[in-house]
């Protein structure tokens, strides 16, 4: 399994994920495709020093992409939604 720095690829900050953070305290990350929920939980806890109470994952399919006459697929990726203990926050989402 990859290191915590390779398990968590990047945070996903969109309008929808910001609303989820405001309403339910959920954070969204792009994670390594081979990462399981236990590895994601361990990586978040070690990188940000918080306590994770829940992890939900989903595989995002590659969308069709066309440039001129050439067509192909964008790569697939894995998304993780992480719920933290009451009172814990991650500052990169705060601003």
Secondary structure, DSSP 4 states (H G I P E B T S, - for coil): ---HHHHEEEE---HHHHHHHHHH-EEEEEE-TT--HHHHHHHHHHHH---EEEEEEEEEPPPEEEETTEEEEPPPEEEEEEEEPTT---HHHH-
